[in-house]
Amino acid sequence: MSVVSGNTNATDMRESILITGANGLVGRATLARLGSSRRVYALVREPLQGSLLGSAVPVVHNLCQHHDPEPPEVPDTIVHLAQSSRYRDFPEGALDVFEVNVGSTQRLLDWACRQGVKRFVYASSGGIYGHGETAFEEDALIKSSAFLGHYTSSKRCGELLTEAYGGHMIVIVLRFFFVYGPGQRRTMLIPRLIDSVLHGRPIILQGKDGLRINPVYVDDAATAIEAAVRLEASETFNIAGPKILTLREIGELIGEAMERKPNFEVQLDVEPKHIVGSTSKMSRLLGSPEIAMTEGVRRMVAIDQAASGYMHAD
């Protein structure tokens, strides 16, 4: 049974939102944006210490267990951000990836439909497009799973399941492109690059300058989610950053922020696999991303420096 704490004010007319993955990078930023304007319930696997959830009411529930969540009320909107942390662990972690990315999505959709939830926002990945030379629009042809890998295929499965409920509720699919920000797991792309520059490890470039991407800072991602929960029609969006950069350019930005010279290892015999999302639709309907990567990286480095003092390490 789900464990619930907190009280619901019967006179509070604000819309209610249930957020899964609430203690993740995007989840925490989303809670910070929505907490003052909505009644927010944060679905977490285990009780959290301190004030990580802000004003949100925690709902303890394991998405991998086959029973319904029990928030204090049926939410108007579900924002499904949870994803398996074992995305790199294939095939050993394949069942966990399936249960969290696919199984929990279907169970939440079923519960939402039975309970009359108005809106379901699903966090997908820009990786579902594969790679290409030009920026992907939302209506681009999606390649078969043979080209995507297990984790990205699981996100595509989640999309298809979610879209199937478009006749029963408003369905919003958000395809995130390389979200980054302070406090992110060190296994993710931008923290890995920061650690490589810090420790003098080479950044591997496919081709002269490496792949092209447009990462989105976590605050811009949360702003897009805040706009998405106000939509009154089903839509699919890329959620990406304002500028396209090569991996070399990103490494150089990190080096400038850290006052260290990055090392690069160039593999000229390997073609770079560019993953760039068009932000035209996002900008038109959700708002333009505003935080340039120069600023985003500077914030990450500054917070890391304050936490560990690494800028003074030998």
KEKE-455120 format. One record per residue (C-alpha): residue number from 0; residue in one letter; chain; x, y, z. Coordinates in steps of 0.05 Angstrom, whole numbers. Layout:
N
  num  residuo  cadena       x       y       z
  NUM        A       A       X       Y       Z
...
This chain:
314
  num  residuo  cadena       x       y       z
    0        M       A       0       0       0
    1        S       A      24      70     -15
    2        V       A      45     113      44
    3        V       A      17     183      42
    4        S       A      32     243      86
    5        G       A       3     312      86
    6        N       A     -68     341      84
    7        T       A    -110     365      26
    8        N       A    -146     431      35
    9        A       A    -217     420       9
   10        T       A    -223     494      -8
   11        D       A    -159     496     -49
   12        M       A    -182     505    -122
   13        R       A    -113     500    -153
   14        E       A    -102     443    -202
   15        S       A     -70     381    -173
   16        I       A     -10     346    -204
   17        L       A      23     279    -189
   18        I       A      96     277    -209
   19        T       A     135     212    -214
   20        G       A     211     213    -212
   21        A       A     203     273    -166
   22        N       A     272     267    -134
   23        G       A     309     265    -200
   24        L       A     343     324    -234
   25        V       A     283     345    -276
   26        G       A     234     325    -221
   27        R       A     266     371    -169
   28        A       A     267     430    -217
   29        T       A     194     417    -236
   30        L       A     172     414    -164
   31        A       A     206     481    -152
   32        R       A     167     513    -209
   33        L       A      99     482    -196
   34        G       A      98     479    -120
   35        S       A      71     550    -110
   36        S       A      18     548    -164
   37        R       A     -10     477    -159
   38        R       A     -26     424    -108
   39        V       A      33     377    -121
   40        Y       A      41     305    -101
   41        A       A     111     276    -109
   42        L       A     113     202    -121
   43        V       A     177     173     -92
   44        R       A     202     102     -80
   45        E       A     226     115      -9
   46        P       A     212     168      44
   47        L       A     260     227      34
   48        Q       A     297     263      89
   49        G       A     296     339      95
   50        S       A     261     387      47
   51        L       A     280     358     -21
   52        L       A     208     361     -43
   53        G       A     193     432     -20
   54        S       A     118     442     -10
   55        A       A      99     378     -47
   56        V       A      63     322     -10
   57        P       A     104     258     -16
   58        V       A      69     194     -39
   59        V       A     112     133     -27
   60        H       A     100      83     -82
   61        N       A     144      34    -120
   62        L       A     127      39    -193
   63        C       A     152     -32    -205
   64        Q       A      99     -61    -159
   65        H       A      34     -80    -192
   66        H       A     -15     -40    -151
   67        D       A     -45      29    -156
   68        P       A     -15      92    -126
   69        E       A     -57     123     -70
   70        P       A     -48     199     -70
   71        P       A     -96     239     -25
   72        E       A    -137     257     -86
   73        V       A    -142     240    -160
   74        P       A     -96     289    -195
   75        D       A    -117     332    -253
   76        T       A     -50     318    -287
   77        I       A       3     264    -282
   78        V       A      74     283    -302
   79        H       A     111     218    -312
   80        L       A     186     233    -306
   81        A       A     210     168    -274
   82        Q       A     259     126    -313
   83        S       A     304      68    -298
   84        S       A     374      85    -273
   85        R       A     400      21    -306
   86        Y       A     396      49    -377
   87        R       A     469      31    -390
   88        D       A     464     -38    -360
   89        F       A     441     -82    -417
   90        P       A     423    -139    -417
   91        E       A     431    -147    -342
   92        G       A     386     -88    -326
   93        A       A     336     -99    -382
   94        L       A     279    -121    -337
   95        D       A     286     -60    -292
   96        V       A     286     -15    -353
   97        F       A     224     -50    -378
   98        E       A     187     -46    -312
   99        V       A     201      28    -300
  100        N       A     200      55    -371
  101        V       A     145      11    -401
  102        G       A     108     -28    -347
  103        S       A      98      31    -299
  104        T       A      76      75    -356
  105        Q       A      21      26    -375
  106        R       A      -1      17    -303
  107        L       A      -4      93    -292
  108        L       A     -42     103    -357
  109        D       A     -92      49    -337
  110        W       A    -101      80    -268
  111        A       A    -107     150    -297
  112        C       A    -160     128    -346
  113        R       A    -200      92    -293
  114        Q       A    -196     152    -246
  115        G       A    -214     205    -298
  116        V       A    -147     241    -298
  117        K       A    -150     299    -347
  118        R       A     -78     303    -373
  119        F       A     -18     256    -378
  120        V       A      51     285    -392
  121        Y       A     103     233    -411
  122        A       A     178     245    -410
  123        S       A     210     212    -471
  124        S       A     278     220    -503
  125        G       A     304     256    -565
  126        G       A     344     192    -576
  127        I       A     282     159    -606
  128        Y       A     298     194    -672
  129        G       A     366     160    -678
  130        H       A     417     206    -709
  131        G       A     421     250    -770
  132        E       A     453     310    -804
  133        T       A     395     359    -793
  134        A       A     353     378    -733
  135        F       A     295     331    -721
  136        E       A     224     358    -725
  137        E       A     170     325    -683
  138        D       A     138     292    -745
  139        A       A     203     259    -767
  140        L       A     201     186    -785
  141        I       A     221     143    -725
  142        K       A     270      87    -741
  143        S       A     258      15    -720
  144        S       A     282      -8    -652
  145        A       A     340     -45    -685
  146        F       A     374      23    -693
  147        L       A     356      51    -625
  148        G       A     381       4    -572
  149        H       A     343     -25    -513
  150        Y       A     335      37    -469
  151        T       A     313      84    -525
  152        S       A     266      31    -551
  153        S       A     234      27    -482
  154        K       A     221     103    -485
  155        R       A     190      96    -554
  156        C       A     146      40    -527
  157        G       A     125      87    -471
  158        E       A     107     139    -523
  159        L       A      64      91    -563
  160        L       A      27      68    -501
  161        T       A      15     140    -479
  162        E       A      -9     163    -547
  163        A       A     -59     105    -549
  164        Y       A     -98     140    -493
  165        G       A    -106     204    -533
  166        G       A    -181     191    -539
  167        H       A    -189     187    -463
  168        M       A    -146     244    -437
  169        I       A     -99     299    -461
  170        V       A     -32     267    -477
  171        I       A      32     307    -479
  172        V       A      97     274    -501
  173        L       A     161     311    -485
  174        R       A     225     287    -520
  175        F       A     283     313    -479
  176        F       A     352     325    -510
  177        F       A     410     317    -463
  178        V       A     382     352    -401
  179        Y       A     438     376    -355
  180        G       A     444     416    -291
  181        P       A     474     418    -221
  182        G       A     467     355    -180
  183        Q       A     461     310    -240
  184        R       A     487     239    -236
  185        R       A     561     236    -255
  186        T       A     546     181    -306
  187        M       A     508     230    -350
  188        L       A     541     265    -410
  189        I       A     557     335    -384
  190        P       A     580     313    -315
  191        R       A     624     261    -349
  192        L       A     655     315    -392
  193        I       A     666     360    -332
  194        D       A     701     302    -296
  195        S       A     744     288    -357
  196        V       A     768     360    -359
  197        L       A     780     360    -284
  198        H       A     822     297    -285
  199        G       A     857     310    -351
  200        R       A     824     251    -386
  201        P       A     814     259    -461
  202        I       A     746     274    -490
  203        I       A     736     226    -548
  204        L       A     713     261    -612
  205        Q       A     683     223    -669
  206        G       A     708     262    -729
  207        K       A     746     328    -723
  208        D       A     698     362    -675
  209        G       A     653     306    -650
  210        L       A     578     300    -652
  211        R       A     531     360    -654
  212        I       A     478     366    -600
  213        N       A     435     420    -567
  214        P       A     430     403    -493
  215        V       A     376     435    -451
  216        Y       A     389     464    -382
  217        V       A     345     434    -328
  218        D       A     310     500    -312
  219        D       A     288     507    -385
  220        A       A     263     435    -383
  221        A       A     222     450    -321
  222        T       A     194     513    -353
  223        A       A     171     472    -412
  224        I       A     137     422    -366
  225        E       A     102     479    -330
  226        A       A      75     503    -396
  227        A       A      56     433    -418
  228        V       A      10     421    -358
  229        R       A     -33     480    -382
  230        L       A     -45     452    -452
  231        E       A    -116     433    -472
  232        A       A     -98     388    -532
  233        S       A     -52     329    -543
  234        E       A      17     347    -570
  235        T       A      87     321    -579
  236        F       A     148     367    -567
  237        N       A     223     366    -572
  238        I       A     252     397    -509
  239        A       A     322     420    -528
  240        G       A     371     477    -517
  241        P       A     377     543    -554
  242        K       A     443     529    -590
  243        I       A     474     472    -629
  244        L       A     545     456    -606
  245        T       A     597     405    -624
  246        L       A     627     361    -569
  247        R       A     693     399    -579
  248        E       A     657     466    -567
  249        I       A     624     438    -504
  250        G       A     692     413    -478
  251        E       A     722     481    -491
  252        L       A     665     516    -453
  253        I       A     677     470    -394
  254        G       A     751     484    -398
  255        E       A     739     559    -396
  256        A       A     693     552    -336
  257        M       A     743     509    -299
  258        E       A     805     548    -322
  259        R       A     834     483    -348
  260        K       A     853     462    -418
  261        P       A     812     403    -442
  262        N       A     846     345    -477
  263        F       A     815     316    -540
  264        E       A     826     250    -575
  265        V       A     803     253    -647
  266        Q       A     778     191    -684
  267        L       A     778     213    -757
  268        D       A     757     145    -782
  269        V       A     691     147    -742
  270        E       A     631     186    -767
  271        P       A     598     229    -714
  272        K       A     526     213    -697
  273        H       A     491     281    -690
  274        I       A     428     285    -647
  275        V       A     396     354    -653
  276        G       A     324     372    -638
  277        S       A     286     428    -671
  278        T       A     259     477    -619
  279        S       A     210     513    -665
  280        K       A     148     480    -638
  281        M       A     173     484    -566
  282        S       A     187     558    -574
  283        R       A     119     572    -605
  284        L       A      75     535    -555
  285        L       A     116     524    -492
  286        G       A     166     581    -493
  287        S       A     237     588    -520
  288        P       A     296     558    -481
  289        E       A     335     615    -451
  290        I       A     396     589    -415
  291        A       A     457     586    -460
  292        M       A     505     529    -448
  293        T       A     560     577    -428
  294        E       A     517     598    -368
  295        G       A     491     528    -354
  296        V       A     561     498    -351
  297        R       A     586     557    -308
  298        R       A     531     543    -258
  299        M       A     547     469    -255
  300        V       A     622     481    -246
  301        A       A     610     535    -193
  302        I       A     566     488    -152
  303        D       A     614     430    -159
  304        Q       A     671     476    -138
  305        A       A     634     500     -77
  306        A       A     618     429     -57
  307        S       A     687     399     -65
  308        G       A     738     454     -77
  309        Y       A     764     415    -137
  310        M       A     787     476    -176
  311        H       A     846     480    -129
  312        A       A     864     407    -136
  313        D       A     930     389    -169
